[in-house]
Amino acid sequence: MERYTAYLVGPDGHAVSFVEFICSDEDVAKERVRRVANDYAIELWKSDRKIVAYEAQR
């Protein structure tokens, strides 16, 4: 199991909130975060490595 951090990104491009969670692998973490990206811009990180960034879909 791996630890990931998802950052909610505000309109100014800065993180406004974050949540840490544990997933079995990177693909599972991406899917969990992608679902939230419908409403918010969000970045998924593992330690100091950005994995993916999603724009809000509204």
C-alpha positions, 0 to 999 in steps of 0.5 A: 500500500502506498501513501498519496496526497491530493491537493484541491487547487483554487482559481489562483493556482494555489492549493487550498486544501489537501487530503492524504490517503492510501491506495494499493497502487497509482492507477487506483489513486488516479481513479479516486482523484479523477472522480473528485475532479468533476467539481474541483481542479486537483493534483495527485502527488506521491511524496515529491512527485506530481503524478497527474493534474485534473482540471475542474469539469464544470 
